[in-house]
Amino acid sequence: MRAFRVAYDGRPYFGFQRQPSVSTVEDTLFDALRRLDVLDEDAHRPTGYAAAGRTDAGVSAVAQTVAFECPEWCTPRALNSELPGNVRAWAAADVDDDFHATHDAIRRQYTYHLYAPRAGTESLDGRPHVDDQRAREALDALSGEHDFHNLTLDETGTVRDVSGELVRDGDFLEIHVESGGFARELVRRLVSVVRCIGSGDAPLDTVERVLGPEVLEGREGIPSAPPTPLVLTGVDYPGVTFERDERAAESTRAVFGERAVDGHVRHRVAADICTRTDET
């Protein structure tokens, strides 16, 4: 049994998990395994297969973890030979036959890259500026073990122990959230609460109502923040050490480096258009 770390740009995909008639990351992985003759054409999934998490449509990952039985030669670089550029395996670990990538994970980490310029600076999207201290207080209040029933679509398993950290990086706030497991949409709805309080659109005591027993519906409900700024950045397993495949990791950095440059260029062009159309 071997476990792989997989990075992907989630924007073109309808989530990680297989779904009928739409493109998913999992389907892309299975197609690559079929071309490598690791997975039979008529097989539903590889023997022993499991994945660390089911990221939603548009959500990306650097540490998605999949495990399955495979030949010795099936390395990250071998997988990459049949994967598209926006999905890259970059590390692997040999694990016990009873290893389960979902159930054996003891900690998962997500990072949300929230566009939130400081007060006194220009905001390209016209949204209210975010006060770092208010946002940090909101995140602190949401951290700990709570019933997050108002921040998820799930009806069961809503009690979670969550920790969070907020880091300022230029015009962005990096919201780092960790837990043993997450209910559906929990991270993105949590980000919505942090942003609303940080921008002054809601008072800090909003957290008390969100975590309270009353079900918030309609206009009182908490919407999900957009999925594309969210990245699965870590999954921890006791006793498992992943070995970086240097050629595969180099390929990953090259592919996503090109995407980063392209993003900077598109940002520059869009910002220039915003500036010039605002000139009098």
VENSUL-V195280 format. One line per field, one symbol per residue. phi: phi as a letter, one per 20 degrees, with the letter a starting at -180 (. if undefined). Layout:
# VENSUL-V195280
phi = ???
This chain:
# VENSUL-V195280
phi = .cdcecdbeffedenefgbfmcecffgffffffffemecfgeefaffmfbcfbdffgnedbdcgcccafbfgffdgffgffdeffeccecbbbfcffefcfefefdbccccdeefbgfgndfdfemfffdegfffffffffefoebeefecbefdcmeecddccbdcecmeddedeccafacfgmgfffffgffffffenfbfffggfffefffeeclfefefefgfffecfdabdcfmddedfegfffffffffffffffgfffffffffffgfffefd
